[in-house]
């Protein structure tokens, strides 16, 4: 299982943009074989799926709550997946995590508890 490190969070006002990064802790050629997903957990709430991208970048999926505002992309040469977040809302406030699996169905639909380990995540706070 590839170890991933999240970064790029911060405190912004509603309507602003942020770009999060999810990078392999150590460079690996197998990174390009993984489907990668972004997830988030707000205080007092369950961790939820946000977006996912296939190993090639050819397929992407989004939660309804972020569709049209967030864009997931990847650069396999850099072992990195990005989450561009535009038109941020206070309800987007959460700790954002990434995780990976070879199976896109797992990334998109599996309960988050089914994933092995999680990184520390990156905090996104959107003020109104």
Backbone atoms as SQL, in Angstrom:
CREATE TABLE atoms (id INTEGER PRIMARY KEY, chain TEXT, resi INTEGER, resn TEXT, atom TEXT, x REAL, y REAL, z REAL);
INSERT INTO atoms VALUES
  (1, 'A', 1, 'UNK', 'N', 0.845, -1.182, 0.000),
  (2, 'A', 1, 'UNK', 'CA', 0.000, 0.000, 0.000),
  (3, 'A', 1, 'UNK', 'C', 0.892, 1.248, 0.000),
  (4, 'A', 2, 'UNK', 'N', 0.640, 2.154, -0.911),
  (5, 'A', 2, 'UNK', 'CA', 1.449, 3.370, -0.986),
  (6, 'A', 2, 'UNK', 'C', 1.099, 4.296, 0.175),
  (7, 'A', 3, 'UNK', 'N', 2.099, 4.894, 0.771),
  (8, 'A', 3, 'UNK', 'CA', 1.894, 5.872, 1.842),
  (9, 'A', 3, 'UNK', 'C', 1.770, 7.255, 1.222),
  (10, 'A', 4, 'UNK', 'N', 0.744, 7.985, 1.628),
  (11, 'A', 4, 'UNK', 'CA', 0.442, 9.274, 1.031),
  (12, 'A', 4, 'UNK', 'C', 0.506, 10.391, 2.062),
  (13, 'A', 5, 'UNK', 'N', 0.901, 11.571, 1.621),
  (14, 'A', 5, 'UNK', 'CA', 1.019, 12.736, 2.491),
  (15, 'A', 5, 'UNK', 'C', 0.219, 13.882, 1.885),
  (16, 'A', 6, 'UNK', 'N', -0.698, 14.432, 2.695),
  (17, 'A', 6, 'UNK', 'CA', -1.543, 15.523, 2.240),
  (18, 'A', 6, 'UNK', 'C', -0.939, 16.873, 2.633),
  (19, 'A', 7, 'UNK', 'N', -1.175, 17.889, 1.792),
  (20, 'A', 7, 'UNK', 'CA', -0.719, 19.244, 2.109),
  (21, 'A', 7, 'UNK', 'C', -1.565, 20.245, 1.333),
  (22, 'A', 8, 'UNK', 'N', -1.417, 21.512, 1.704),
  (23, 'A', 8, 'UNK', 'CA', -2.054, 22.573, 0.953),
  (24, 'A', 8, 'UNK', 'C', -3.264, 23.218, 1.607),
  (25, 'A', 9, 'UNK', 'N', -3.659, 22.704, 2.763),
  (26, 'A', 9, 'UNK', 'CA', -4.814, 23.283, 3.428),
  (27, 'A', 9, 'UNK', 'C', -4.525, 24.677, 3.968),
  (28, 'A', 10, 'UNK', 'N', -5.569, 25.295, 4.490),
  (29, 'A', 10, 'UNK', 'CA', -5.408, 26.623, 5.063),
  (30, 'A', 10, 'UNK', 'C', -6.721, 27.222, 5.462),
  (31, 'A', 11, 'UNK', 'N', -6.661, 28.487, 5.876),
  (32, 'A', 11, 'UNK', 'CA', -7.836, 29.253, 6.274),
  (33, 'A', 11, 'UNK', 'C', -8.140, 30.263, 5.179),
  (34, 'A', 12, 'UNK', 'N', -9.334, 30.165, 4.609),
  (35, 'A', 12, 'UNK', 'CA', -9.728, 31.063, 3.540),
  (36, 'A', 12, 'UNK', 'C', -11.153, 31.553, 3.780),
  (37, 'A', 13, 'UNK', 'N', -11.521, 32.588, 3.042),
  (38, 'A', 13, 'UNK', 'CA', -12.888, 33.092, 3.121),
  (39, 'A', 13, 'UNK', 'C', -13.766, 32.358, 2.100),
  (40, 'A', 14, 'UNK', 'N', -15.043, 32.392, 2.357),
  (41, 'A', 14, 'UNK', 'CA', -15.984, 31.791, 1.420),
  (42, 'A', 14, 'UNK', 'C', -15.800, 32.398, 0.036),
  (43, 'A', 15, 'UNK', 'N', -15.850, 31.531, -0.974),
  (44, 'A', 15, 'UNK', 'CA', -15.661, 31.965, -2.349),
  (45, 'A', 15, 'UNK', 'C', -14.240, 31.851, -2.851),
  (46, 'A', 16, 'UNK', 'N', -13.314, 31.623, -1.942),
  (47, 'A', 16, 'UNK', 'CA', -11.899, 31.517, -2.329),
  (48, 'A', 16, 'UNK', 'C', -11.580, 30.131, -2.885),
  (49, 'A', 17, 'UNK', 'N', -10.331, 29.972, -3.269),
  (50, 'A', 17, 'UNK', 'CA', -9.861, 28.697, -3.830),
  (51, 'A', 17, 'UNK', 'C', -8.646, 28.188, -3.066),
  (52, 'A', 18, 'UNK', 'N', -8.477, 26.882, -3.090),
  (53, 'A', 18, 'UNK', 'CA', -7.292, 26.223, -2.542),
  (54, 'A', 18, 'UNK', 'C', -6.964, 25.037, -3.422),
  (55, 'A', 19, 'UNK', 'N', -5.688, 24.667, -3.463),
  (56, 'A', 19, 'UNK', 'CA', -5.291, 23.450, -4.144),
  (57, 'A', 19, 'UNK', 'C', -4.575, 22.540, -3.148),
  (58, 'A', 20, 'UNK', 'N', -5.125, 21.384, -2.952),
  (59, 'A', 20, 'UNK', 'CA', -4.524, 20.384, -2.077),
  (60, 'A', 20, 'UNK', 'C', -3.661, 19.435, -2.891),
  (61, 'A', 21, 'UNK', 'N', -2.627, 18.924, -2.243),
  (62, 'A', 21, 'UNK', 'CA', -1.752, 17.942, -2.871),
  (63, 'A', 21, 'UNK', 'C', -1.719, 16.664, -2.051),
  (64, 'A', 22, 'UNK', 'N', -1.632, 15.565, -2.738),
  (65, 'A', 22, 'UNK', 'CA', -1.524, 14.243, -2.121),
  (66, 'A', 22, 'UNK', 'C', -0.335, 13.566, -2.802),
  (67, 'A', 23, 'UNK', 'N', 0.751, 13.433, -2.077),
  (68, 'A', 23, 'UNK', 'CA', 1.980, 12.925, -2.676),
  (69, 'A', 23, 'UNK', 'C', 2.415, 11.629, -2.011),
  (70, 'A', 24, 'UNK', 'N', 3.025, 10.773, -2.792),
  (71, 'A', 24, 'UNK', 'CA', 3.593, 9.560, -2.228),
  (72, 'A', 24, 'UNK', 'C', 4.730, 9.943, -1.282),
  (73, 'A', 25, 'UNK', 'N', 4.766, 9.286, -0.133),
  (74, 'A', 25, 'UNK', 'CA', 5.800, 9.596, 0.853),
  (75, 'A', 25, 'UNK', 'C', 7.192, 9.303, 0.289),
  (76, 'A', 26, 'UNK', 'N', 7.276, 8.273, -0.525),
  (77, 'A', 26, 'UNK', 'CA', 8.514, 7.939, -1.221),
  (78, 'A', 26, 'UNK', 'C', 8.161, 7.638, -2.665),
  (79, 'A', 27, 'UNK', 'N', 8.996, 8.071, -3.581),
  (80, 'A', 27, 'UNK', 'CA', 8.712, 7.856, -4.992),
  (81, 'A', 27, 'UNK', 'C', 8.582, 6.363, -5.274),
  (82, 'A', 28, 'UNK', 'N', 7.526, 6.015, -6.031),
  (83, 'A', 28, 'UNK', 'CA', 7.328, 4.634, -6.408),
  (84, 'A', 28, 'UNK', 'C', 6.751, 4.557, -7.815),
  (85, 'A', 29, 'UNK', 'N', 7.246, 3.617, -8.596),
  (86, 'A', 29, 'UNK', 'CA', 6.732, 3.446, -9.955),
  (87, 'A', 29, 'UNK', 'C', 5.315, 2.907, -9.934),
  (88, 'A', 30, 'UNK', 'N', 4.917, 2.287, -8.815),
  (89, 'A', 30, 'UNK', 'CA', 3.574, 1.710, -8.748),
  (90, 'A', 30, 'UNK', 'C', 2.502, 2.762, -8.487),
  (91, 'A', 31, 'UNK', 'N', 2.908, 4.006, -8.206),
  (92, 'A', 31, 'UNK', 'CA', 1.920, 5.056, -7.933),
  (93, 'A', 31, 'UNK', 'C', 0.937, 5.174, -9.084),
  (94, 'A', 32, 'UNK', 'N', 1.436, 5.051, -10.299),
  (95, 'A', 32, 'UNK', 'CA', 0.582, 5.209, -11.473),
  (96, 'A', 32, 'UNK', 'C', -0.404, 4.058, -11.643),
  (97, 'A', 33, 'UNK', 'N', -0.298, 3.026, -10.826),
  (98, 'A', 33, 'UNK', 'CA', -1.246, 1.909, -10.864),
  (99, 'A', 33, 'UNK', 'C', -2.416, 2.108, -9.915),
  (100, 'A', 34, 'UNK', 'N', -2.314, 3.075, -9.048),
  (101, 'A', 34, 'UNK', 'CA', -3.336, 3.300, -8.028),
  (102, 'A', 34, 'UNK', 'C', -4.406, 4.293, -8.464),
  (103, 'A', 35, 'UNK', 'N', -5.638, 3.993, -8.116),
  (104, 'A', 35, 'UNK', 'CA', -6.700, 4.987, -8.135),
  (105, 'A', 35, 'UNK', 'C', -6.616, 5.723, -6.791),
  (106, 'A', 36, 'UNK', 'N', -6.816, 7.008, -6.821),
  (107, 'A', 36, 'UNK', 'CA', -6.649, 7.817, -5.612),
  (108, 'A', 36, 'UNK', 'C', -7.917, 8.610, -5.334),
  (109, 'A', 37, 'UNK', 'N', -8.260, 8.654, -4.071),
  (110, 'A', 37, 'UNK', 'CA', -9.437, 9.410, -3.674),
  (111, 'A', 37, 'UNK', 'C', -9.124, 10.445, -2.617),
  (112, 'A', 38, 'UNK', 'N', -9.895, 11.513, -2.624),
  (113, 'A', 38, 'UNK', 'CA', -9.875, 12.508, -1.559),
  (114, 'A', 38, 'UNK', 'C', -11.113, 12.290, -0.697),
  (115, 'A', 39, 'UNK', 'N', -10.931, 12.442, 0.591),
  (116, 'A', 39, 'UNK', 'CA', -11.991, 12.285, 1.568),
  (117, 'A', 39, 'UNK', 'C', -11.891, 13.439, 2.552),
  (118, 'A', 40, 'UNK', 'N', -12.946, 13.670, 3.315),
  (119, 'A', 40, 'UNK', 'CA', -12.881, 14.722, 4.319),
  (120, 'A', 40, 'UNK', 'C', -13.695, 14.332, 5.527),
  (121, 'A', 41, 'UNK', 'N', -13.303, 14.919, 6.643),
  (122, 'A', 41, 'UNK', 'CA', -14.016, 14.673, 7.892),
  (123, 'A', 41, 'UNK', 'C', -14.181, 15.988, 8.624),
  (124, 'A', 42, 'UNK', 'N', -15.422, 16.378, 8.769),
  (125, 'A', 42, 'UNK', 'CA', -15.756, 17.593, 9.520),
  (126, 'A', 42, 'UNK', 'C', -15.943, 17.226, 10.983),
  (127, 'A', 43, 'UNK', 'N', -15.792, 18.205, 11.880),
  (128, 'A', 43, 'UNK', 'CA', -15.963, 17.913, 13.310),
  (129, 'A', 43, 'UNK', 'C', -17.306, 17.269, 13.612),
  (130, 'A', 44, 'UNK', 'N', -17.272, 16.161, 14.325),
  (131, 'A', 44, 'UNK', 'CA', -18.498, 15.492, 14.716),
  (132, 'A', 44, 'UNK', 'C', -19.180, 14.690, 13.632),
  (133, 'A', 45, 'UNK', 'N', -18.539, 14.590, 12.476),
  (134, 'A', 45, 'UNK', 'CA', -19.151, 13.864, 11.366),
  (135, 'A', 45, 'UNK', 'C', -18.266, 12.706, 10.914),
  (136, 'A', 46, 'UNK', 'N', -18.881, 11.799, 10.155),
  (137, 'A', 46, 'UNK', 'CA', -18.139, 10.680, 9.595),
  (138, 'A', 46, 'UNK', 'C', -17.238, 11.165, 8.455),
  (139, 'A', 47, 'UNK', 'N', -16.166, 10.427, 8.213),
  (140, 'A', 47, 'UNK', 'CA', -15.332, 10.715, 7.065),
  (141, 'A', 47, 'UNK', 'C', -16.126, 10.384, 5.798),
  (142, 'A', 48, 'UNK', 'N', -16.055, 11.256, 4.807),
  (143, 'A', 48, 'UNK', 'CA', -16.856, 11.055, 3.612),
  (144, 'A', 48, 'UNK', 'C', -16.013, 11.191, 2.348),
  (145, 'A', 49, 'UNK', 'N', -16.488, 10.536, 1.300),
  (146, 'A', 49, 'UNK', 'CA', -15.848, 10.593, 0.003),
  (147, 'A', 49, 'UNK', 'C', -16.056, 11.965, -0.625),
  (148, 'A', 50, 'UNK', 'N', -15.005, 12.481, -1.291),
  (149, 'A', 50, 'UNK', 'CA', -15.090, 13.770, -1.969),
  (150, 'A', 50, 'UNK', 'C', -14.890, 13.616, -3.478),
  (151, 'A', 51, 'UNK', 'N', -13.792, 12.968, -3.868),
  (152, 'A', 51, 'UNK', 'CA', -13.476, 12.846, -5.293),
  (153, 'A', 51, 'UNK', 'C', -12.487, 11.707, -5.489),
  (154, 'A', 52, 'UNK', 'N', -12.474, 11.173, -6.710),
  (155, 'A', 52, 'UNK', 'CA', -11.548, 10.089, -7.014),
  (156, 'A', 52, 'UNK', 'C', -11.093, 10.200, -8.458),
  (157, 'A', 53, 'UNK', 'N', -9.920, 9.643, -8.712),
  (158, 'A', 53, 'UNK', 'CA', -9.363, 9.673, -10.055),
  (159, 'A', 53, 'UNK', 'C', -8.747, 8.307, -10.355),
  (160, 'A', 54, 'UNK', 'N', -8.946, 7.862, -11.581),
  (161, 'A', 54, 'UNK', 'CA', -8.410, 6.564, -11.976),
  (162, 'A', 54, 'UNK', 'C', -6.895, 6.629, -12.139),
  (163, 'A', 55, 'UNK', 'N', -6.278, 5.481, -12.330),
  (164, 'A', 55, 'UNK', 'CA', -4.824, 5.416, -12.409),
  (165, 'A', 55, 'UNK', 'C', -4.277, 6.257, -13.557),
  (166, 'A', 56, 'UNK', 'N', -5.020, 6.345, -14.641),
  (167, 'A', 56, 'UNK', 'CA', -4.551, 7.094, -15.814),
  (168, 'A', 56, 'UNK', 'C', -4.994, 8.556, -15.780),
  (169, 'A', 57, 'UNK', 'N', -5.940, 8.852, -14.912),
  (170, 'A', 57, 'UNK', 'CA', -6.532, 10.191, -14.907),
  (171, 'A', 57, 'UNK', 'C', -7.699, 10.322, -15.861),
  (172, 'A', 58, 'UNK', 'N', -8.013, 9.246, -16.559),
  (173, 'A', 58, 'UNK', 'CA', -9.069, 9.310, -17.557),
  (174, 'A', 58, 'UNK', 'C', -10.477, 9.312, -16.992),
  (175, 'A', 59, 'UNK', 'N', -10.626, 8.858, -15.755),
  (176, 'A', 59, 'UNK', 'CA', -11.952, 8.831, -15.123),
  (177, 'A', 59, 'UNK', 'C', -11.884, 9.546, -13.781),
  (178, 'A', 60, 'UNK', 'N', -12.895, 10.337, -13.529),
  (179, 'A', 60, 'UNK', 'CA', -13.002, 11.035, -12.249),
  (180, 'A', 60, 'UNK', 'C', -14.425, 10.921, -11.723),
  (181, 'A', 61, 'UNK', 'N', -14.548, 10.954, -10.409),
  (182, 'A', 61, 'UNK', 'CA', -15.844, 10.906, -9.757),
  (183, 'A', 61, 'UNK', 'C', -15.853, 11.940, -8.642),
  (184, 'A', 62, 'UNK', 'N', -17.046, 12.501, -8.402),
  (185, 'A', 62, 'UNK', 'CA', -17.178, 13.539, -7.394),
  (186, 'A', 62, 'UNK', 'C', -18.430, 13.304, -6.565),
  (187, 'A', 63, 'UNK', 'N', -18.335, 13.689, -5.316),
  (188, 'A', 63, 'UNK', 'CA', -19.534, 13.742, -4.491),
  (189, 'A', 63, 'UNK', 'C', -20.428, 14.863, -5.010),
  (190, 'A', 64, 'UNK', 'N', -21.720, 14.684, -4.861),
  (191, 'A', 64, 'UNK', 'CA', -22.662, 15.701, -5.348),
  (192, 'A', 64, 'UNK', 'C', -22.378, 17.070, -4.737),
  (193, 'A', 65, 'UNK', 'N', -21.917, 17.079, -3.507),
  (194, 'A', 65, 'UNK', 'CA', -21.717, 18.340, -2.789),
  (195, 'A', 65, 'UNK', 'C', -20.570, 19.175, -3.348),
  (196, 'A', 66, 'UNK', 'N', -19.686, 18.565, -4.129),
  (197, 'A', 66, 'UNK', 'CA', -18.532, 19.305, -4.650),
  (198, 'A', 66, 'UNK', 'C', -18.502, 19.336, -6.176),
  (199, 'A', 67, 'UNK', 'N', -19.400, 18.601, -6.810),
  (200, 'A', 67, 'UNK', 'CA', -19.439, 18.543, -8.280),
  (201, 'A', 67, 'UNK', 'C', -19.540, 19.961, -8.853),
  (202, 'A', 68, 'UNK', 'N', -18.682, 20.257, -9.814),
  (203, 'A', 68, 'UNK', 'CA', -18.701, 21.567, -10.443),
  (204, 'A', 68, 'UNK', 'C', -17.847, 22.605, -9.747),
  (205, 'A', 69, 'UNK', 'N', -17.419, 22.322, -8.523),
  (206, 'A', 69, 'UNK', 'CA', -16.568, 23.277, -7.782),
  (207, 'A', 69, 'UNK', 'C', -15.152, 22.736, -7.576),
  (208, 'A', 70, 'UNK', 'N', -15.035, 21.438, -7.411),
  (209, 'A', 70, 'UNK', 'CA', -13.746, 20.794, -7.161),
  (210, 'A', 70, 'UNK', 'C', -13.314, 20.031, -8.412),
  (211, 'A', 71, 'UNK', 'N', -11.996, 19.990, -8.630),
  (212, 'A', 71, 'UNK', 'CA', -11.431, 19.232, -9.740),
  (213, 'A', 71, 'UNK', 'C', -10.254, 18.407, -9.244),
  (214, 'A', 72, 'UNK', 'N', -10.299, 17.116, -9.504),
  (215, 'A', 72, 'UNK', 'CA', -9.197, 16.230, -9.126),
  (216, 'A', 72, 'UNK', 'C', -8.347, 15.962, -10.358),
  (217, 'A', 73, 'UNK', 'N', -7.043, 15.932, -10.165),
  (218, 'A', 73, 'UNK', 'CA', -6.117, 15.653, -11.268),
  (219, 'A', 73, 'UNK', 'C', -4.893, 14.947, -10.704),
  (220, 'A', 74, 'UNK', 'N', -4.043, 14.457, -11.584),
  (221, 'A', 74, 'UNK', 'CA', -2.848, 13.763, -11.097),
  (222, 'A', 74, 'UNK', 'C', -1.682, 13.986, -12.047),
  (223, 'A', 75, 'UNK', 'N', -0.490, 13.883, -11.479),
  (224, 'A', 75, 'UNK', 'CA', 0.757, 13.924, -12.234),
  (225, 'A', 75, 'UNK', 'C', 1.550, 12.705, -11.782),
  (226, 'A', 76, 'UNK', 'N', 1.476, 11.641, -12.537),
  (227, 'A', 76, 'UNK', 'CA', 2.133, 10.398, -12.125),
  (228, 'A', 76, 'UNK', 'C', 3.653, 10.534, -12.090),
  (229, 'A', 77, 'UNK', 'N', 4.195, 11.390, -12.926),
  (230, 'A', 77, 'UNK', 'CA', 5.643, 11.596, -12.906),
  (231, 'A', 77, 'UNK', 'C', 6.097, 12.186, -11.570),
  (232, 'A', 78, 'UNK', 'N', 5.204, 12.914, -10.934),
  (233, 'A', 78, 'UNK', 'CA', 5.509, 13.521, -9.638),
  (234, 'A', 78, 'UNK', 'C', 4.900, 12.741, -8.484),
  (235, 'A', 79, 'UNK', 'N', 4.252, 11.614, -8.792),
  (236, 'A', 79, 'UNK', 'CA', 3.625, 10.805, -7.743),
  (237, 'A', 79, 'UNK', 'C', 2.664, 11.662, -6.907),
  (238, 'A', 80, 'UNK', 'N', 1.892, 12.501, -7.574),
  (239, 'A', 80, 'UNK', 'CA', 1.054, 13.450, -6.847),
  (240, 'A', 80, 'UNK', 'C', -0.332, 13.536, -7.476),
  (241, 'A', 81, 'UNK', 'N', -1.328, 13.623, -6.611),
  (242, 'A', 81, 'UNK', 'CA', -2.711, 13.899, -6.996),
  (243, 'A', 81, 'UNK', 'C', -3.116, 15.228, -6.377),
  (244, 'A', 82, 'UNK', 'N', -3.854, 16.015, -7.131),
  (245, 'A', 82, 'UNK', 'CA', -4.255, 17.347, -6.678),
  (246, 'A', 82, 'UNK', 'C', -5.778, 17.423, -6.535),
  (247, 'A', 83, 'UNK', 'N', -6.208, 18.321, -5.679),
  (248, 'A', 83, 'UNK', 'CA', -7.622, 18.645, -5.571),
  (249, 'A', 83, 'UNK', 'C', -7.734, 20.166, -5.616),
  (250, 'A', 84, 'UNK', 'N', -8.182, 20.664, -6.750),
  (251, 'A', 84, 'UNK', 'CA', -8.423, 22.097, -6.901),
  (252, 'A', 84, 'UNK', 'C', -9.826, 22.395, -6.388),
  (253, 'A', 85, 'UNK', 'N', -9.896, 23.255, -5.394),
  (254, 'A', 85, 'UNK', 'CA', -11.175, 23.573, -4.764),
  (255, 'A', 85, 'UNK', 'C', -11.500, 25.034, -5.007),
  (256, 'A', 86, 'UNK', 'N', -12.561, 25.281, -5.749),
  (257, 'A', 86, 'UNK', 'CA', -13.005, 26.635, -6.055),
  (258, 'A', 86, 'UNK', 'C', -14.343, 26.915, -5.378),
  (259, 'A', 87, 'UNK', 'N', -14.680, 28.177, -5.287),
  (260, 'A', 87, 'UNK', 'CA', -15.962, 28.587, -4.699),
  (261, 'A', 87, 'UNK', 'C', -16.202, 27.892, -3.364),
  (262, 'A', 88, 'UNK', 'N', -15.214, 27.951, -2.505),
  (263, 'A', 88, 'UNK', 'CA', -15.315, 27.247, -1.232),
  (264, 'A', 88, 'UNK', 'C', -16.436, 27.814, -0.366),
  (265, 'A', 89, 'UNK', 'N', -17.057, 26.915, 0.381),
  (266, 'A', 89, 'UNK', 'CA', -18.159, 27.257, 1.261),
  (267, 'A', 89, 'UNK', 'C', -17.790, 26.887, 2.696),
  (268, 'A', 90, 'UNK', 'N', -18.400, 27.514, 3.678),
  (269, 'A', 90, 'UNK', 'CA', -18.116, 27.141, 5.069),
  (270, 'A', 90, 'UNK', 'C', -18.335, 25.648, 5.322),
  (271, 'A', 91, 'UNK', 'N', -19.289, 25.051, 4.654),
  (272, 'A', 91, 'UNK', 'CA', -19.555, 23.628, 4.855),
  (273, 'A', 91, 'UNK', 'C', -18.465, 22.726, 4.275),
  (274, 'A', 92, 'UNK', 'N', -17.504, 23.302, 3.561),
  (275, 'A', 92, 'UNK', 'CA', -16.351, 22.531, 3.089),
  (276, 'A', 92, 'UNK', 'C', -15.277, 22.408, 4.166),
  (277, 'A', 93, 'UNK', 'N', -15.464, 23.091, 5.271),
  (278, 'A', 93, 'UNK', 'CA', -14.502, 23.022, 6.363),
  (279, 'A', 93, 'UNK', 'C', -14.383, 21.598, 6.887),
  (280, 'A', 94, 'UNK', 'N', -13.167, 21.088, 6.896),
  (281, 'A', 94, 'UNK', 'CA', -12.924, 19.702, 7.302),
  (282, 'A', 94, 'UNK', 'C', -11.428, 19.424, 7.234),
  (283, 'A', 95, 'UNK', 'N', -11.043, 18.284, 7.765),
  (284, 'A', 95, 'UNK', 'CA', -9.706, 17.753, 7.508),
  (285, 'A', 95, 'UNK', 'C', -9.818, 16.887, 6.257),
  (286, 'A', 96, 'UNK', 'N', -8.964, 17.154, 5.302),
  (287, 'A', 96, 'UNK', 'CA', -8.992, 16.439, 4.034),
  (288, 'A', 96, 'UNK', 'C', -7.885, 15.388, 4.002),
  (289, 'A', 97, 'UNK', 'N', -8.255, 14.200, 3.570),
  (290, 'A', 97, 'UNK', 'CA', -7.349, 13.070, 3.503),
  (291, 'A', 97, 'UNK', 'C', -7.355, 12.487, 2.095),
  (292, 'A', 98, 'UNK', 'N', -6.286, 11.786, 1.744),
  (293, 'A', 98, 'UNK', 'CA', -6.305, 11.010, 0.519),
  (294, 'A', 98, 'UNK', 'C', -5.949, 9.561, 0.841),
  (295, 'A', 99, 'UNK', 'N', -6.394, 8.699, -0.015),
  (296, 'A', 99, 'UNK', 'CA', -6.086, 7.289, 0.114),
  (297, 'A', 99, 'UNK', 'C', -6.140, 6.658, -1.260),
  (298, 'A', 100, 'UNK', 'N', -5.689, 5.423, -1.381),
  (299, 'A', 100, 'UNK', 'CA', -5.548, 4.819, -2.700),
  (300, 'A', 100, 'UNK', 'C', -5.876, 3.342, -2.685),
  (301, 'A', 101, 'UNK', 'N', -6.272, 2.849, -3.831),
  (302, 'A', 101, 'UNK', 'CA', -6.499, 1.424, -4.021),
  (303, 'A', 101, 'UNK', 'C', -6.348, 1.144, -5.519),
  (304, 'A', 102, 'UNK', 'N', -6.053, -0.104, -5.844),
  (305, 'A', 102, 'UNK', 'CA', -5.946, -0.452, -7.259),
  (306, 'A', 102, 'UNK', 'C', -7.322, -0.447, -7.936),
  (307, 'A', 103, 'UNK', 'N', -8.376, -0.621, -7.131),
  (308, 'A', 103, 'UNK', 'CA', -9.731, -0.744, -7.646),
  (309, 'A', 103, 'UNK', 'C', -10.492, 0.556, -7.463),
  (310, 'A', 104, 'UNK', 'N', -10.931, 1.163, -8.553),
  (311, 'A', 104, 'UNK', 'CA', -11.664, 2.420, -8.478),
  (312, 'A', 104, 'UNK', 'C', -12.969, 2.276, -7.704),
  (313, 'A', 105, 'UNK', 'N', -13.619, 1.130, -7.844),
  (314, 'A', 105, 'UNK', 'CA', -14.876, 0.903, -7.132),
  (315, 'A', 105, 'UNK', 'C', -14.658, 0.975, -5.625),
  (316, 'A', 106, 'UNK', 'N', -13.547, 0.456, -5.178),
  (317, 'A', 106, 'UNK', 'CA', -13.231, 0.514, -3.753),
  (318, 'A', 106, 'UNK', 'C', -13.052, 1.960, -3.310),
  (319, 'A', 107, 'UNK', 'N', -12.315, 2.724, -4.076),
  (320, 'A', 107, 'UNK', 'CA', -12.051, 4.111, -3.699),
  (321, 'A', 107, 'UNK', 'C', -13.351, 4.911, -3.610),
  (322, 'A', 108, 'UNK', 'N', -14.237, 4.684, -4.553),
  (323, 'A', 108, 'UNK', 'CA', -15.456, 5.492, -4.635),
  (324, 'A', 108, 'UNK', 'C', -16.525, 5.030, -3.667),
  (325, 'A', 109, 'UNK', 'N', -16.636, 3.718, -3.446),
  (326, 'A', 109, 'UNK', 'CA', -17.812, 3.209, -2.734),
  (327, 'A', 109, 'UNK', 'C', -17.533, 2.527, -1.407),
  (328, 'A', 110, 'UNK', 'N', -16.304, 2.112, -1.159),
  (329, 'A', 110, 'UNK', 'CA', -16.056, 1.359, 0.064),
  (330, 'A', 110, 'UNK', 'C', -16.193, 2.241, 1.290),
  (331, 'A', 111, 'UNK', 'N', -16.699, 1.702, 2.378),
  (332, 'A', 111, 'UNK', 'CA', -16.714, 2.461, 3.631),
  (333, 'A', 111, 'UNK', 'C', -15.298, 2.901, 3.981),
  (334, 'A', 112, 'UNK', 'N', -15.160, 4.112, 4.477),
  (335, 'A', 112, 'UNK', 'CA', -13.813, 4.622, 4.742),
  (336, 'A', 112, 'UNK', 'C', -13.096, 3.781, 5.798),
  (337, 'A', 113, 'UNK', 'N', -13.870, 3.102, 6.623),
  (338, 'A', 113, 'UNK', 'CA', -13.252, 2.236, 7.632),
  (339, 'A', 113, 'UNK', 'C', -12.535, 1.048, 7.001),
  (340, 'A', 114, 'UNK', 'N', -12.865, 0.744, 5.737),
  (341, 'A', 114, 'UNK', 'CA', -12.246, -0.402, 5.071),
  (342, 'A', 114, 'UNK', 'C', -10.824, -0.102, 4.605),
  (343, 'A', 115, 'UNK', 'N', -10.478, 1.172, 4.525),
  (344, 'A', 115, 'UNK', 'CA', -9.121, 1.500, 4.118),
  (345, 'A', 115, 'UNK', 'C', -8.169, 1.221, 5.272),
  (346, 'A', 116, 'UNK', 'N', -6.967, 0.834, 4.937),
  (347, 'A', 116, 'UNK', 'CA', -6.003, 0.468, 5.963),
  (348, 'A', 116, 'UNK', 'C', -5.649, 1.626, 6.862),
  (349, 'A', 117, 'UNK', 'N', -4.607, 2.334, 6.490),
  (350, 'A', 117, 'UNK', 'CA', -4.151, 3.434, 7.336),
  (351, 'A', 117, 'UNK', 'C', -4.433, 4.756, 6.642),
  (352, 'A', 118, 'UNK', 'N', -4.490, 5.792, 7.436),
  (353, 'A', 118, 'UNK', 'CA', -4.710, 7.140, 6.932),
  (354, 'A', 118, 'UNK', 'C', -3.564, 8.039, 7.360),
  (355, 'A', 119, 'UNK', 'N', -3.285, 9.047, 6.544),
  (356, 'A', 119, 'UNK', 'CA', -2.298, 10.039, 6.912),
  (357, 'A', 119, 'UNK', 'C', -2.879, 11.039, 7.899),
  (358, 'A', 120, 'UNK', 'N', -2.144, 12.098, 8.147),
  (359, 'A', 120, 'UNK', 'CA', -2.597, 13.100, 9.110),
  (360, 'A', 120, 'UNK', 'C', -3.602, 14.063, 8.513),
  (361, 'A', 121, 'UNK', 'N', -3.681, 14.110, 7.202),
  (362, 'A', 121, 'UNK', 'CA', -4.629, 14.999, 6.557),
  (363, 'A', 121, 'UNK', 'C', -4.155, 16.443, 6.563),
  (364, 'A', 122, 'UNK', 'N', -4.937, 17.291, 5.929),
  (365, 'A', 122, 'UNK', 'CA', -4.649, 18.726, 5.905),
  (366, 'A', 122, 'UNK', 'C', -5.928, 19.486, 6.189),
  (367, 'A', 123, 'UNK', 'N', -5.841, 20.444, 7.087),
  (368, 'A', 123, 'UNK', 'CA', -7.031, 21.175, 7.549),
  (369, 'A', 123, 'UNK', 'C', -7.423, 22.264, 6.547),
  (370, 'A', 124, 'UNK', 'N', -8.679, 22.268, 6.182),
  (371, 'A', 124, 'UNK', 'CA', -9.249, 23.339, 5.368),
  (372, 'A', 124, 'UNK', 'C', -10.340, 24.012, 6.192),
  (373, 'A', 125, 'UNK', 'N', -10.205, 25.307, 6.383),
  (374, 'A', 125, 'UNK', 'CA', -11.193, 26.070, 7.124),
  (375, 'A', 125, 'UNK', 'C', -11.685, 27.206, 6.247),
  (376, 'A', 126, 'UNK', 'N', -12.999, 27.261, 6.059),
  (377, 'A', 126, 'UNK', 'CA', -13.599, 28.285, 5.214),
  (378, 'A', 126, 'UNK', 'C', -14.481, 29.163, 6.099),
  (379, 'A', 127, 'UNK', 'N', -14.145, 30.412, 6.181),
  (380, 'A', 127, 'UNK', 'CA', -14.919, 31.336, 7.013),
  (381, 'A', 127, 'UNK', 'C', -15.981, 32.032, 6.169),
  (382, 'A', 128, 'UNK', 'N', -17.071, 32.366, 6.842),
  (383, 'A', 128, 'UNK', 'CA', -18.187, 33.009, 6.118),
  (384, 'A', 128, 'UNK', 'C', -18.031, 34.512, 6.101);
